[in-house]
Amino acid sequence: MAVVFNNPRDLLGQDGAKLDVSEWLTIEQDRIDAFADCTGDHQWIHVDPVRAKDGPFGATVAHGYLTLSLVNLFLPQIVDVRGFSAGINVGMDRTRFLAPVLVGSRIRGTGEIVSVEEVKGGAIQAVIRVTVEIDGQDKPACIVDTINRYFPE
């Protein structure tokens, strides 16, 4: 269940606050293949299960950018900001891919508020660190500081 903030201003002063954990998501080959089709990245370590068995990971692996894109799925599961007219993704900082996500792995997102500030126009900007964990692994797949801006109603 996501941590709820009824108004973006409620984020102010929450630097360092831990957020919730998303549901687990199993990474299936069809998701990897669809991402390869969208991006044109058909490298064999992603899309050729037979060849990948003898490769560096012993199976196909999700694209790093696929893992990163799933942060957008996890964010609303870990934090629910309400009471704004528009929210935009401003960008990201400090993106790191630390471990491969093998096909069949389960991943989830965890969150932490890094910083919050009021910016021009009265919007609230929050930097939220999302760590994409791999079930049963010590190292996370990805860590990214997302930058989100919420405009007042």
HELIX and SHEET records of a PDB file:
HELIX    1   1 PRO A    8  LEU A   11  5                                   4    
HELIX    2   2 GLN A   29  THR A   39  1                                  11    
HELIX    3   3 TRP A   44  VAL A   47  1                                   4    
HELIX    4   4 PRO A   49  ALA A   52  1                                   4    
HELIX    5   5 GLY A   64  SER A   69  1                                   6    
HELIX    6   6 VAL A   71  ILE A   78  1                                   8    
HELIX    7   7 LYS A  120  GLY A  122  5                                   3    
SHEET    1   A 2 VAL A   3  PHE A   5  0                                        
SHEET    2   A 2 VAL A  79  VAL A  81  1                                        
SHEET    1   B 3 LYS A  18  VAL A  21  0                                        
SHEET    2   B 3 ARG A 106  GLU A 118 -1                                        
SHEET    3   B 3 LEU A  25  THR A  26 -1                                        
SHEET    1   C 5 LYS A  18  VAL A  21  0                                        
SHEET    2   C 5 ARG A 106  GLU A 118 -1                                        
SHEET    3   C 5 ILE A 124  ILE A 134 -1                                        
SHEET    4   C 5 CYS A 142  PRO A 152 -1                                        
SHEET    5   C 5 PHE A  84  PHE A  97 -1                                        
END                                                                             
